[in-house]
Amino acid sequence: MHLDPGRLKQMVTAACGDAGYIICHSTLPYAGSSVPPAVCRGFADRYRTWQLQVMERLWGFVDIEPPNPDPAPECPGDTHHA
């Protein structure tokens, strides 16, 4: 995902506040995905928001492969780039 400078920090700040999580960019409706929106694994692995904790306790999480994986994906919160 190619973001403008500062956009990643803005997304993480919003997600750590009221939003609670970030949707995986490969499952956004306008990304041409045929699967329902999914929580970004990169964000969920790094941040334990109360919203994610409630989701996990009520329903659990199922890992899925992104429908159209990027050759070198960049997840929000990811500090390691290929």
Order of alpha helices (4+ residues) and beta strands (2+ residues): alpha-alpha-alpha
